[in-house]
Amino acid sequence: MAIRFELNGKPVEAEVPVRTTLADCIRHHLMQTGTHVGCEHGVCGACTVIVDGAAVRSCLMLAVQAEGAQVITVEGLSREDALSPLQAAFRKHHALQCGFCTPGMLTTAHALLTDEPDASEERTVAPATSLS
């Protein structure tokens, strides 16, 4: 099936089987490899992208559902010449871990802060958990 949508501010087209996930379309058909696929169940968040302003697990969304949408991946968060302020903050505060989950963390945080630019620390920081 032919699909068209905007990816990181540019119009794109792809011919994909109807059951192709948005994550696979982005990675394998459009060659944007910053979006990672981890659990393939929508739990881990590594595949999170922004679709029409909302954080979406791209492993659970079919590519054909993105027809006409605006999709932003981690590659679309930064400017060509510099990291975005959010990416720079992740770097400064060593929030990168191994890097596999970082794109999903960045896109999720970007979507939250776009909706709630004055989000409190309580809203943005997960509480510490005890293993006991």
Backbone as XML, in Angstrom:
<?xml version="1.0"?>
<chain id="A" units="angstrom">
  <residue number="1" name="MET">
    <atom name="N" x="0.837" y="-1.167" z="0.000"/>
    <atom name="CA" x="0.000" y="0.000" z="0.000"/>
    <atom name="C" x="0.887" y="1.237" z="0.000"/>
  </residue>
  <residue number="2" name="ALA">
    <atom name="N" x="0.528" y="2.208" z="-0.791"/>
    <atom name="CA" x="1.275" y="3.464" z="-0.837"/>
    <atom name="C" x="0.799" y="4.371" z="0.292"/>
  </residue>
  <residue number="3" name="ILE">
    <atom name="N" x="1.749" y="4.926" z="1.031"/>
    <atom name="CA" x="1.408" y="5.884" z="2.087"/>
    <atom name="C" x="2.239" y="7.132" z="1.922"/>
  </residue>
  <residue number="4" name="ARG">
    <atom name="N" x="1.673" y="8.234" z="2.377"/>
    <atom name="CA" x="2.356" y="9.532" z="2.350"/>
    <atom name="C" x="2.126" y="10.211" z="3.691"/>
  </residue>
  <residue number="5" name="PHE">
    <atom name="N" x="3.185" y="10.742" z="4.224"/>
    <atom name="CA" x="3.081" y="11.536" z="5.442"/>
    <atom name="C" x="4.294" y="12.433" z="5.532"/>
  </residue>
  <residue number="6" name="GLU">
    <atom name="N" x="4.328" y="13.258" z="6.543"/>
    <atom name="CA" x="5.466" y="14.151" z="6.758"/>
    <atom name="C" x="6.344" y="13.536" z="7.834"/>
  </residue>
  <residue number="7" name="LEU">
    <atom name="N" x="7.622" y="13.391" z="7.539"/>
    <atom name="CA" x="8.577" y="12.836" z="8.496"/>
    <atom name="C" x="9.644" y="13.877" z="8.770"/>
  </residue>
  <residue number="8" name="ASN">
    <atom name="N" x="9.685" y="14.325" z="10.001"/>
    <atom name="CA" x="10.676" y="15.327" z="10.415"/>
    <atom name="C" x="10.648" y="16.561" z="9.514"/>
  </residue>
  <residue number="9" name="GLY">
    <atom name="N" x="9.434" y="16.973" z="9.163"/>
    <atom name="CA" x="9.256" y="18.198" z="8.395"/>
    <atom name="C" x="9.349" y="18.055" z="6.887"/>
  </residue>
  <residue number="10" name="LYS">
    <atom name="N" x="9.554" y="16.830" z="6.400"/>
    <atom name="CA" x="9.678" y="16.614" z="4.955"/>
    <atom name="C" x="8.645" y="15.592" z="4.490"/>
  </residue>
  <residue number="11" name="PRO">
    <atom name="N" x="8.027" y="15.839" z="3.332"/>
    <atom name="CA" x="7.078" y="14.850" z="2.819"/>
    <atom name="C" x="7.805" y="13.573" z="2.401"/>
  </residue>
  <residue number="12" name="VAL">
    <atom name="N" x="7.221" y="12.419" z="2.757"/>
    <atom name="CA" x="7.794" y="11.126" z="2.392"/>
    <atom name="C" x="6.695" y="10.238" z="1.825"/>
  </residue>
  <residue number="13" name="GLU">
    <atom name="N" x="7.123" y="9.248" z="1.054"/>
    <atom name="CA" x="6.228" y="8.232" z="0.507"/>
    <atom name="C" x="6.893" y="6.888" z="0.699"/>
  </residue>
  <residue number="14" name="ALA">
    <atom name="N" x="6.072" y="5.891" z="0.894"/>
    <atom name="CA" x="6.599" y="4.521" z="0.995"/>
    <atom name="C" x="5.539" y="3.559" z="0.490"/>
  </residue>
  <residue number="15" name="GLU">
    <atom name="N" x="6.010" y="2.482" z="-0.068"/>
    <atom name="CA" x="5.140" y="1.381" z="-0.482"/>
    <atom name="C" x="5.400" y="0.261" z="0.509"/>
  </residue>
  <residue number="16" name="VAL">
    <atom name="N" x="4.397" y="-0.049" z="1.340"/>
    <atom name="CA" x="4.587" y="-1.036" z="2.406"/>
    <atom name="C" x="3.452" y="-2.043" z="2.427"/>
  </residue>
  <residue number="17" name="PRO">
    <atom name="N" x="3.732" y="-3.249" z="2.882"/>
    <atom name="CA" x="2.627" y="-4.181" z="3.130"/>
    <atom name="C" x="1.695" y="-3.583" z="4.191"/>
  </residue>
  <residue number="18" name="VAL">
    <atom name="N" x="0.424" y="-3.854" z="4.093"/>
    <atom name="CA" x="-0.582" y="-3.247" z="4.977"/>
    <atom name="C" x="-0.268" y="-3.471" z="6.458"/>
  </residue>
  <residue number="19" name="ARG">
    <atom name="N" x="0.329" y="-4.595" z="6.806"/>
    <atom name="CA" x="0.580" y="-4.919" z="8.217"/>
    <atom name="C" x="1.923" y="-4.401" z="8.740"/>
  </residue>
  <residue number="20" name="THR">
    <atom name="N" x="2.615" y="-3.567" z="7.981"/>
    <atom name="CA" x="3.903" y="-3.020" z="8.417"/>
    <atom name="C" x="3.679" y="-2.010" z="9.536"/>
  </residue>
  <residue number="21" name="THR">
    <atom name="N" x="4.465" y="-2.135" z="10.604"/>
    <atom name="CA" x="4.355" y="-1.156" z="11.683"/>
    <atom name="C" x="5.006" y="0.154" z="11.266"/>
  </residue>
  <residue number="22" name="LEU">
    <atom name="N" x="4.611" y="1.213" z="11.935"/>
    <atom name="CA" x="5.230" y="2.509" z="11.664"/>
    <atom name="C" x="6.727" y="2.456" z="11.979"/>
  </residue>
  <residue number="23" name="ALA">
    <atom name="N" x="7.095" y="1.750" z="13.042"/>
    <atom name="CA" x="8.520" y="1.624" z="13.397"/>
    <atom name="C" x="9.309" y="0.984" z="12.255"/>
  </residue>
  <residue number="24" name="ASP">
    <atom name="N" x="8.797" y="-0.107" z="11.712"/>
    <atom name="CA" x="9.500" y="-0.785" z="10.616"/>
    <atom name="C" x="9.527" y="0.074" z="9.356"/>
  </residue>
  <residue number="25" name="CYS">
    <atom name="N" x="8.462" y="0.792" z="9.088"/>
    <atom name="CA" x="8.437" y="1.689" z="7.932"/>
    <atom name="C" x="9.504" y="2.777" z="8.071"/>
  </residue>
  <residue number="26" name="ILE">
    <atom name="N" x="9.560" y="3.383" z="9.254"/>
    <atom name="CA" x="10.531" y="4.449" z="9.492"/>
    <atom name="C" x="11.956" y="3.907" z="9.364"/>
  </residue>
  <residue number="27" name="ARG">
    <atom name="N" x="12.222" y="2.772" z="9.976"/>
    <atom name="CA" x="13.574" y="2.219" z="9.986"/>
    <atom name="C" x="13.983" y="1.599" z="8.652"/>
  </residue>
  <residue number="28" name="HIS">
    <atom name="N" x="13.132" y="0.754" z="8.074"/>
    <atom name="CA" x="13.539" y="-0.054" z="6.932"/>
    <atom name="C" x="13.167" y="0.524" z="5.570"/>
  </residue>
  <residue number="29" name="HIS">
    <atom name="N" x="12.103" y="1.296" z="5.520"/>
    <atom name="CA" x="11.692" y="1.867" z="4.235"/>
    <atom name="C" x="12.187" y="3.303" z="4.077"/>
  </residue>
  <residue number="30" name="LEU">
    <atom name="N" x="12.231" y="4.051" z="5.186"/>
    <atom name="CA" x="12.630" y="5.456" z="5.117"/>
    <atom name="C" x="14.030" y="5.698" z="5.678"/>
  </residue>
  <residue number="31" name="MET">
    <atom name="N" x="14.659" y="4.653" z="6.176"/>
    <atom name="CA" x="16.068" y="4.652" z="6.603"/>
    <atom name="C" x="16.400" y="5.666" z="7.699"/>
  </residue>
  <residue number="32" name="GLN">
    <atom name="N" x="15.457" y="5.903" z="8.591"/>
    <atom name="CA" x="15.700" y="6.729" z="9.777"/>
    <atom name="C" x="15.836" y="5.768" z="10.949"/>
  </residue>
  <residue number="33" name="THR">
    <atom name="N" x="17.056" y="5.494" z="11.366"/>
    <atom name="CA" x="17.310" y="4.406" z="12.310"/>
    <atom name="C" x="17.408" y="4.847" z="13.770"/>
  </residue>
  <residue number="34" name="GLY">
    <atom name="N" x="17.081" y="6.076" z="14.068"/>
    <atom name="CA" x="17.109" y="6.532" z="15.458"/>
    <atom name="C" x="15.999" y="5.934" z="16.297"/>
  </residue>
  <residue number="35" name="THR">
    <atom name="N" x="14.900" y="5.585" z="15.670"/>
    <atom name="CA" x="13.787" y="4.940" z="16.364"/>
    <atom name="C" x="14.136" y="3.469" z="16.535"/>
  </residue>
  <residue number="36" name="HIS">
    <atom name="N" x="14.164" y="3.006" z="17.769"/>
    <atom name="CA" x="14.563" y="1.627" z="18.043"/>
    <atom name="C" x="13.364" y="0.770" z="18.407"/>
  </residue>
  <residue number="37" name="VAL">
    <atom name="N" x="13.448" y="-0.501" z="18.092"/>
    <atom name="CA" x="12.398" y="-1.451" z="18.440"/>
    <atom name="C" x="12.952" y="-2.370" z="19.514"/>
  </residue>
  <residue number="38" name="GLY">
    <atom name="N" x="12.285" y="-2.377" z="20.656"/>
    <atom name="CA" x="12.738" y="-3.208" z="21.766"/>
    <atom name="C" x="11.796" y="-4.366" z="21.997"/>
  </residue>
  <residue number="39" name="CYS">
    <atom name="N" x="10.777" y="-4.145" z="22.795"/>
    <atom name="CA" x="9.890" y="-5.228" z="23.221"/>
    <atom name="C" x="8.838" y="-5.617" z="22.183"/>
  </residue>
  <residue number="40" name="GLU">
    <atom name="N" x="8.523" y="-4.732" z="21.265"/>
    <atom name="CA" x="7.477" y="-4.934" z="20.253"/>
    <atom name="C" x="6.096" y="-5.173" z="20.859"/>
  </residue>
  <residue number="41" name="HIS">
    <atom name="N" x="5.899" y="-4.719" z="22.098"/>
    <atom name="CA" x="4.609" y="-4.823" z="22.778"/>
    <atom name="C" x="4.141" y="-3.463" z="23.292"/>
  </residue>
  <residue number="42" name="GLY">
    <atom name="N" x="4.893" y="-2.397" z="23.012"/>
    <atom name="CA" x="4.511" y="-1.066" z="23.463"/>
    <atom name="C" x="4.822" y="-0.773" z="24.909"/>
  </residue>
  <residue number="43" name="VAL">
    <atom name="N" x="5.608" y="-1.611" z="25.542"/>
    <atom name="CA" x="5.892" y="-1.458" z="26.960"/>
    <atom name="C" x="7.168" y="-0.650" z="27.215"/>
  </residue>
  <residue number="44" name="CYS">
    <atom name="N" x="8.224" y="-0.925" z="26.456"/>
    <atom name="CA" x="9.535" y="-0.342" z="26.777"/>
    <atom name="C" x="9.668" y="1.123" z="26.356"/>
  </residue>
  <residue number="45" name="GLY">
    <atom name="N" x="8.984" y="1.543" z="25.301"/>
    <atom name="CA" x="9.026" y="2.941" z="24.870"/>
    <atom name="C" x="10.169" y="3.305" z="23.949"/>
  </residue>
  <residue number="46" name="ALA">
    <atom name="N" x="11.054" y="2.375" z="23.619"/>
    <atom name="CA" x="12.195" y="2.688" z="22.754"/>
    <atom name="C" x="11.752" y="3.154" z="21.370"/>
  </residue>
  <residue number="47" name="CYS">
    <atom name="N" x="10.569" y="2.750" z="20.948"/>
    <atom name="CA" x="10.077" y="3.068" z="19.600"/>
    <atom name="C" x="9.230" y="4.338" z="19.554"/>
  </residue>
  <residue number="48" name="THR">
    <atom name="N" x="9.167" y="5.085" z="20.640"/>
    <atom name="CA" x="8.269" y="6.244" z="20.704"/>
    <atom name="C" x="8.646" y="7.308" z="19.686"/>
  </residue>
  <residue number="49" name="VAL">
    <atom name="N" x="7.647" y="7.749" z="18.938"/>
    <atom name="CA" x="7.754" y="8.866" z="18.009"/>
    <atom name="C" x="6.596" y="9.810" z="18.300"/>
  </residue>
  <residue number="50" name="ILE">
    <atom name="N" x="6.610" y="10.966" z="17.691"/>
    <atom name="CA" x="5.533" y="11.933" z="17.881"/>
    <atom name="C" x="4.704" y="11.968" z="16.606"/>
  </residue>
  <residue number="51" name="VAL">
    <atom name="N" x="3.418" y="11.675" z="16.737"/>
    <atom name="CA" x="2.502" y="11.685" z="15.600"/>
    <atom name="C" x="1.440" y="12.739" z="15.868"/>
  </residue>
  <residue number="52" name="ASP">
    <atom name="N" x="1.427" y="13.757" z="15.014"/>
    <atom name="CA" x="0.477" y="14.869" z="15.171"/>
    <atom name="C" x="0.474" y="15.407" z="16.600"/>
  </residue>
  <residue number="53" name="GLY">
    <atom name="N" x="1.676" y="15.521" z="17.183"/>
    <atom name="CA" x="1.849" y="16.121" z="18.498"/>
    <atom name="C" x="1.761" y="15.177" z="19.677"/>
  </residue>
  <residue number="54" name="ALA">
    <atom name="N" x="1.374" y="13.935" z="19.465"/>
    <atom name="CA" x="1.221" y="12.984" z="20.569"/>
    <atom name="C" x="2.324" y="11.925" z="20.532"/>
  </residue>
  <residue number="55" name="ALA">
    <atom name="N" x="2.831" y="11.570" z="21.704"/>
    <atom name="CA" x="3.812" y="10.495" z="21.803"/>
    <atom name="C" x="3.098" y="9.179" z="21.512"/>
  </residue>
  <residue number="56" name="VAL">
    <atom name="N" x="3.644" y="8.399" z="20.574"/>
    <atom name="CA" x="3.014" y="7.159" z="20.113"/>
    <atom name="C" x="4.058" y="6.062" z="20.074"/>
  </residue>
  <residue number="57" name="ARG">
    <atom name="N" x="3.683" y="4.870" z="20.498"/>
    <atom name="CA" x="4.551" y="3.702" z="20.375"/>
    <atom name="C" x="4.452" y="3.214" z="18.930"/>
  </residue>
  <residue number="58" name="SER">
    <atom name="N" x="5.490" y="3.443" z="18.153"/>
    <atom name="CA" x="5.438" y="3.141" z="16.720"/>
    <atom name="C" x="5.459" y="1.644" z="16.416"/>
  </residue>
  <residue number="59" name="CYS">
    <atom name="N" x="5.767" y="0.806" z="17.411"/>
    <atom name="CA" x="5.690" y="-0.643" z="17.189"/>
    <atom name="C" x="4.256" y="-1.139" z="17.239"/>
  </residue>
  <residue number="60" name="LEU">
    <atom name="N" x="3.345" y="-0.322" z="17.777"/>
    <atom name="CA" x="1.937" y="-0.705" z="17.883"/>
    <atom name="C" x="1.063" y="-0.035" z="16.830"/>
  </residue>
  <residue number="61" name="MET">
    <atom name="N" x="1.614" y="0.912" z="16.110"/>
    <atom name="CA" x="0.854" y="1.651" z="15.107"/>
    <atom name="C" x="1.235" y="1.142" z="13.723"/>
  </residue>
  <residue number="62" name="LEU">
    <atom name="N" x="0.240" y="0.921" z="12.891"/>
    <atom name="CA" x="0.529" y="0.527" z="11.518"/>
    <atom name="C" x="0.955" y="1.749" z="10.720"/>
  </residue>
  <residue number="63" name="ALA">
    <atom name="N" x="1.857" y="1.539" z="9.788"/>
    <atom name="CA" x="2.340" y="2.642" z="8.946"/>
    <atom name="C" x="1.192" y="3.295" z="8.193"/>
  </residue>
  <residue number="64" name="VAL">
    <atom name="N" x="0.228" y="2.505" z="7.734"/>
    <atom name="CA" x="-0.895" y="3.063" z="6.971"/>
    <atom name="C" x="-1.732" y="4.019" z="7.808"/>
  </residue>
  <residue number="65" name="GLN">
    <atom name="N" x="-1.674" y="3.897" z="9.130"/>
    <atom name="CA" x="-2.396" y="4.812" z="10.016"/>
    <atom name="C" x="-1.751" y="6.192" z="10.059"/>
  </residue>
  <residue number="66" name="ALA">
    <atom name="N" x="-0.531" y="6.317" z="9.571"/>
    <atom name="CA" x="0.174" y="7.600" z="9.555"/>
    <atom name="C" x="-0.133" y="8.408" z="8.301"/>
  </residue>
  <residue number="67" name="GLU">
    <atom name="N" x="-0.950" y="7.876" z="7.407"/>
    <atom name="CA" x="-1.300" y="8.579" z="6.170"/>
    <atom name="C" x="-1.724" y="10.015" z="6.489"/>
  </residue>
  <residue number="68" name="GLY">
    <atom name="N" x="-1.018" y="10.974" z="5.889"/>
    <atom name="CA" x="-1.336" y="12.391" z="6.054"/>
    <atom name="C" x="-0.894" y="13.016" z="7.362"/>
  </residue>
  <residue number="69" name="ALA">
    <atom name="N" x="-0.267" y="12.247" z="8.231"/>
    <atom name="CA" x="0.129" y="12.738" z="9.559"/>
    <atom name="C" x="1.482" y="13.448" z="9.521"/>
  </residue>
  <residue number="70" name="GLN">
    <atom name="N" x="1.762" y="14.142" z="10.604"/>
    <atom name="CA" x="3.088" y="14.707" z="10.838"/>
    <atom name="C" x="3.766" y="13.810" z="11.866"/>
  </residue>
  <residue number="71" name="VAL">
    <atom name="N" x="4.893" y="13.207" z="11.476"/>
    <atom name="CA" x="5.618" y="12.283" z="12.340"/>
    <atom name="C" x="6.995" y="12.874" z="12.625"/>
  </residue>
  <residue number="72" name="ILE">
    <atom name="N" x="7.367" y="12.863" z="13.893"/>
    <atom name="CA" x="8.693" y="13.353" z="14.294"/>
    <atom name="C" x="9.405" y="12.233" z="15.035"/>
  </residue>
  <residue number="73" name="THR">
    <atom name="N" x="10.610" y="11.930" z="14.590"/>
    <atom name="CA" x="11.465" y="10.951" z="15.269"/>
    <atom name="C" x="12.549" y="11.715" z="16.007"/>
  </residue>
  <residue number="74" name="VAL">
    <atom name="N" x="13.414" y="11.000" z="16.686"/>
    <atom name="CA" x="14.506" y="11.650" z="17.407"/>
    <atom name="C" x="15.377" y="12.478" z="16.451"/>
  </residue>
  <residue number="75" name="GLU">
    <atom name="N" x="15.495" y="12.025" z="15.202"/>
    <atom name="CA" x="16.294" y="12.790" z="14.231"/>
    <atom name="C" x="15.684" y="14.169" z="13.963"/>
  </residue>
  <residue number="76" name="GLY">
    <atom name="N" x="14.379" y="14.288" z="14.142"/>
    <atom name="CA" x="13.697" y="15.553" z="13.879"/>
    <atom name="C" x="13.672" y="16.509" z="15.050"/>
  </residue>
  <residue number="77" name="LEU">
    <atom name="N" x="14.203" y="16.107" z="16.197"/>
    <atom name="CA" x="14.188" y="16.986" z="17.363"/>
    <atom name="C" x="15.287" y="18.043" z="17.329"/>
  </residue>
  <residue number="78" name="SER">
    <atom name="N" x="16.407" y="17.719" z="16.704"/>
    <atom name="CA" x="17.544" y="18.650" z="16.702"/>
    <atom name="C" x="17.590" y="19.455" z="15.415"/>
  </residue>
  <residue number="79" name="ARG">
    <atom name="N" x="18.318" y="20.545" z="15.501"/>
    <atom name="CA" x="18.587" y="21.334" z="14.309"/>
    <atom name="C" x="19.812" y="20.733" z="13.634"/>
  </residue>
  <residue number="80" name="GLU">
    <atom name="N" x="20.025" y="21.104" z="12.402"/>
    <atom name="CA" x="21.152" y="20.547" z="11.659"/>
    <atom name="C" x="22.490" y="20.870" z="12.311"/>
  </residue>
  <residue number="81" name="ASP">
    <atom name="N" x="22.594" y="22.031" z="12.934"/>
    <atom name="CA" x="23.879" y="22.480" z="13.457"/>
    <atom name="C" x="24.066" y="22.272" z="14.961"/>
  </residue>
  <residue number="82" name="ALA">
    <atom name="N" x="23.023" y="21.818" z="15.663"/>
    <atom name="CA" x="23.162" y="21.703" z="17.119"/>
    <atom name="C" x="22.088" y="20.794" z="17.695"/>
  </residue>
  <residue number="83" name="LEU">
    <atom name="N" x="22.359" y="20.306" z="18.905"/>
    <atom name="CA" x="21.357" y="19.534" z="19.630"/>
    <atom name="C" x="20.232" y="20.456" z="20.069"/>
  </residue>
  <residue number="84" name="SER">
    <atom name="N" x="19.056" y="19.893" z="20.267"/>
    <atom name="CA" x="17.953" y="20.666" z="20.840"/>
    <atom name="C" x="18.288" y="20.919" z="22.307"/>
  </residue>
  <residue number="85" name="PRO">
    <atom name="N" x="17.639" y="21.900" z="22.944"/>
    <atom name="CA" x="17.895" y="22.118" z="24.376"/>
    <atom name="C" x="17.634" y="20.863" z="25.214"/>
  </residue>
  <residue number="86" name="LEU">
    <atom name="N" x="16.607" y="20.098" z="24.868"/>
    <atom name="CA" x="16.318" y="18.877" z="25.613"/>
    <atom name="C" x="17.432" y="17.851" z="25.427"/>
  </residue>
  <residue number="87" name="GLN">
    <atom name="N" x="17.901" y="17.664" z="24.201"/>
    <atom name="CA" x="19.008" y="16.740" z="23.953"/>
    <atom name="C" x="20.267" y="17.194" z="24.682"/>
  </residue>
  <residue number="88" name="ALA">
    <atom name="N" x="20.520" y="18.494" z="24.677"/>
    <atom name="CA" x="21.694" y="19.029" z="25.381"/>
    <atom name="C" x="21.575" y="18.776" z="26.885"/>
  </residue>
  <residue number="89" name="ALA">
    <atom name="N" x="20.363" y="18.899" z="27.438"/>
    <atom name="CA" x="20.160" y="18.638" z="28.867"/>
    <atom name="C" x="20.378" y="17.165" z="29.185"/>
  </residue>
  <residue number="90" name="PHE">
    <atom name="N" x="19.894" y="16.268" z="28.329"/>
    <atom name="CA" x="20.135" y="14.834" z="28.524"/>
    <atom name="C" x="21.644" y="14.576" z="28.543"/>
  </residue>
  <residue number="91" name="ARG">
    <atom name="N" x="22.346" y="15.181" z="27.625"/>
    <atom name="CA" x="23.803" y="14.985" z="27.548"/>
    <atom name="C" x="24.500" y="15.540" z="28.790"/>
  </residue>
  <residue number="92" name="LYS">
    <atom name="N" x="24.130" y="16.761" z="29.170"/>
    <atom name="CA" x="24.761" y="17.415" z="30.312"/>
    <atom name="C" x="24.563" y="16.626" z="31.609"/>
  </residue>
  <residue number="93" name="HIS">
    <atom name="N" x="23.375" y="16.028" z="31.777"/>
    <atom name="CA" x="23.049" y="15.334" z="33.020"/>
    <atom name="C" x="23.195" y="13.814" z="32.921"/>
  </residue>
  <residue number="94" name="HIS">
    <atom name="N" x="23.886" y="13.360" z="31.876"/>
    <atom name="CA" x="24.202" y="11.939" z="31.700"/>
    <atom name="C" x="22.945" y="11.056" z="31.727"/>
  </residue>
  <residue number="95" name="ALA">
    <atom name="N" x="21.914" y="11.492" z="31.020"/>
    <atom name="CA" x="20.648" y="10.748" z="30.975"/>
    <atom name="C" x="20.597" y="9.823" z="29.763"/>
  </residue>
  <residue number="96" name="LEU">
    <atom name="N" x="21.739" y="9.424" z="29.257"/>
    <atom name="CA" x="21.795" y="8.666" z="28.013"/>
    <atom name="C" x="21.781" y="7.161" z="28.189"/>
  </residue>
  <residue number="97" name="GLN">
    <atom name="N" x="22.086" y="6.667" z="29.344"/>
    <atom name="CA" x="22.193" y="5.233" z="29.585"/>
    <atom name="C" x="23.018" y="4.598" z="28.466"/>
  </residue>
  <residue number="98" name="CYS">
    <atom name="N" x="22.560" y="3.479" z="27.884"/>
    <atom name="CA" x="23.346" y="2.852" z="26.815"/>
    <atom name="C" x="23.063" y="3.480" z="25.464"/>
  </residue>
  <residue number="99" name="GLY">
    <atom name="N" x="21.997" y="4.242" z="25.375"/>
    <atom name="CA" x="21.643" y="4.902" z="24.125"/>
    <atom name="C" x="20.514" y="4.237" z="23.371"/>
  </residue>
  <residue number="100" name="PHE">
    <atom name="N" x="20.198" y="2.991" z="23.678"/>
    <atom name="CA" x="19.139" y="2.297" z="22.947"/>
    <atom name="C" x="17.775" y="2.904" z="23.252"/>
  </residue>
  <residue number="101" name="CYS">
    <atom name="N" x="17.509" y="3.181" z="24.516"/>
    <atom name="CA" x="16.208" y="3.726" z="24.926"/>
    <atom name="C" x="16.147" y="5.244" z="24.811"/>
  </residue>
  <residue number="102" name="THR">
    <atom name="N" x="17.282" y="5.892" z="24.688"/>
    <atom name="CA" x="17.338" y="7.349" z="24.715"/>
    <atom name="C" x="16.440" y="8.016" z="23.675"/>
  </residue>
  <residue number="103" name="PRO">
    <atom name="N" x="16.385" y="7.557" z="22.429"/>
    <atom name="CA" x="15.490" y="8.221" z="21.474"/>
    <atom name="C" x="14.028" y="8.249" z="21.932"/>
  </residue>
  <residue number="104" name="GLY">
    <atom name="N" x="13.551" y="7.134" z="22.479"/>
    <atom name="CA" x="12.180" y="7.088" z="22.981"/>
    <atom name="C" x="11.983" y="7.985" z="24.190"/>
  </residue>
  <residue number="105" name="MET">
    <atom name="N" x="12.991" y="8.048" z="25.051"/>
    <atom name="CA" x="12.915" y="8.930" z="26.215"/>
    <atom name="C" x="12.872" y="10.389" z="25.768"/>
  </residue>
  <residue number="106" name="LEU">
    <atom name="N" x="13.684" y="10.734" z="24.786"/>
    <atom name="CA" x="13.708" y="12.110" z="24.278"/>
    <atom name="C" x="12.393" y="12.504" z="23.616"/>
  </residue>
  <residue number="107" name="THR">
    <atom name="N" x="11.849" y="11.638" z="22.772"/>
    <atom name="CA" x="10.606" y="11.989" z="22.093"/>
    <atom name="C" x="9.444" y="12.059" z="23.080"/>
  </residue>
  <residue number="108" name="THR">
    <atom name="N" x="9.430" y="11.181" z="24.077"/>
    <atom name="CA" x="8.385" y="11.229" z="25.100"/>
    <atom name="C" x="8.482" y="12.525" z="25.898"/>
  </residue>
  <residue number="109" name="ALA">
    <atom name="N" x="9.684" y="12.865" z="26.333"/>
    <atom name="CA" x="9.877" y="14.104" z="27.096"/>
    <atom name="C" x="9.544" y="15.325" z="26.244"/>
  </residue>
  <residue number="110" name="HIS">
    <atom name="N" x="9.914" y="15.299" z="24.971"/>
    <atom name="CA" x="9.601" y="16.412" z="24.075"/>
    <atom name="C" x="8.089" y="16.606" z="23.963"/>
  </residue>
  <residue number="111" name="ALA">
    <atom name="N" x="7.346" y="15.517" z="23.776"/>
    <atom name="CA" x="5.886" y="15.611" z="23.664"/>
    <atom name="C" x="5.276" y="16.163" z="24.954"/>
  </residue>
  <residue number="112" name="LEU">
    <atom name="N" x="5.755" y="15.681" z="26.104"/>
    <atom name="CA" x="5.245" y="16.174" z="27.382"/>
    <atom name="C" x="5.512" y="17.662" z="27.533"/>
  </residue>
  <residue number="113" name="LEU">
    <atom name="N" x="6.755" y="18.071" z="27.280"/>
    <atom name="CA" x="7.113" y="19.471" z="27.487"/>
    <atom name="C" x="6.491" y="20.399" z="26.444"/>
  </residue>
  <residue number="114" name="THR">
    <atom name="N" x="6.134" y="19.866" z="25.291"/>
    <atom name="CA" x="5.412" y="20.666" z="24.306"/>
    <atom name="C" x="4.000" y="20.942" z="24.814"/>
  </residue>
  <residue number="115" name="ASP">
    <atom name="N" x="3.372" y="19.924" z="25.402"/>
    <atom name="CA" x="2.020" y="20.082" z="25.961"/>
    <atom name="C" x="2.024" y="20.840" z="27.275"/>
  </residue>
  <residue number="116" name="GLU">
    <atom name="N" x="3.033" y="20.597" z="28.098"/>
    <atom name="CA" x="3.116" y="21.190" z="29.438"/>
    <atom name="C" x="4.481" y="21.831" z="29.652"/>
  </residue>
  <residue number="117" name="PRO">
    <atom name="N" x="4.731" y="22.996" z="29.028"/>
    <atom name="CA" x="6.067" y="23.603" z="29.133"/>
    <atom name="C" x="6.484" y="23.949" z="30.561"/>
  </residue>
  <residue number="118" name="ASP">
    <atom name="N" x="5.518" y="24.103" z="31.450"/>
    <atom name="CA" x="5.832" y="24.420" z="32.842"/>
    <atom name="C" x="5.614" y="23.222" z="33.759"/>
  </residue>
  <residue number="119" name="ALA">
    <atom name="N" x="5.772" y="22.006" z="33.215"/>
    <atom name="CA" x="5.563" y="20.797" z="34.010"/>
    <atom name="C" x="6.472" y="20.817" z="35.234"/>
  </residue>
  <residue number="120" name="SER">
    <atom name="N" x="5.898" y="20.434" z="36.365"/>
    <atom name="CA" x="6.649" y="20.433" z="37.617"/>
    <atom name="C" x="7.632" y="19.270" z="37.664"/>
  </residue>
  <residue number="121" name="GLU">
    <atom name="N" x="8.555" y="19.346" z="38.606"/>
    <atom name="CA" x="9.506" y="18.253" z="38.787"/>
    <atom name="C" x="8.772" y="16.964" z="39.155"/>
  </residue>
  <residue number="122" name="GLU">
    <atom name="N" x="7.718" y="17.080" z="39.950"/>
    <atom name="CA" x="6.934" y="15.903" z="40.318"/>
    <atom name="C" x="6.323" y="15.244" z="39.089"/>
  </residue>
  <residue number="123" name="ARG">
    <atom name="N" x="5.967" y="16.044" z="38.098"/>
    <atom name="CA" x="5.353" y="15.516" z="36.862"/>
    <atom name="C" x="6.380" y="14.851" z="35.958"/>
  </residue>
  <residue number="124" name="THR">
    <atom name="N" x="7.623" y="15.321" z="35.992"/>
    <atom name="CA" x="8.621" y="14.868" z="35.040"/>
    <atom name="C" x="9.642" y="13.876" z="35.579"/>
  </residue>
  <residue number="125" name="VAL">
    <atom name="N" x="9.713" y="13.708" z="36.863"/>
    <atom name="CA" x="10.708" y="12.810" z="37.447"/>
    <atom name="C" x="9.989" y="11.628" z="38.101"/>
  </residue>
  <residue number="126" name="ALA">
    <atom name="N" x="10.375" y="10.434" z="37.692"/>
    <atom name="CA" x="9.773" y="9.236" z="38.283"/>
    <atom name="C" x="10.233" y="9.092" z="39.716"/>
  </residue>
  <residue number="127" name="PRO">
    <atom name="N" x="9.335" y="8.666" z="40.607"/>
    <atom name="CA" x="9.745" y="8.469" z="42.003"/>
    <atom name="C" x="10.716" y="7.298" z="42.120"/>
  </residue>
  <residue number="128" name="ALA">
    <atom name="N" x="11.600" y="7.393" z="43.080"/>
    <atom name="CA" x="12.534" y="6.297" z="43.344"/>
    <atom name="C" x="11.747" y="5.106" z="43.849"/>
  </residue>
  <residue number="129" name="THR">
    <atom name="N" x="12.140" y="3.942" z="43.429"/>
    <atom name="CA" x="11.458" y="2.737" z="43.897"/>
    <atom name="C" x="12.388" y="1.924" z="44.766"/>
  </residue>
  <residue number="130" name="SER">
    <atom name="N" x="11.807" y="1.188" z="45.630"/>
    <atom name="CA" x="12.573" y="0.319" z="46.522"/>
    <atom name="C" x="12.510" y="-1.118" z="46.020"/>
  </residue>
  <residue number="131" name="LEU">
    <atom name="N" x="13.606" y="-1.810" z="46.107"/>
    <atom name="CA" x="13.647" y="-3.207" z="45.689"/>
    <atom name="C" x="13.284" y="-4.149" z="46.816"/>
  </residue>
  <residue number="132" name="SER">
    <atom name="N" x="13.101" y="-3.615" z="48.020"/>
    <atom name="CA" x="12.792" y="-4.487" z="49.153"/>
    <atom name="C" x="11.316" y="-4.737" z="49.313"/>
  </residue>
</chain>
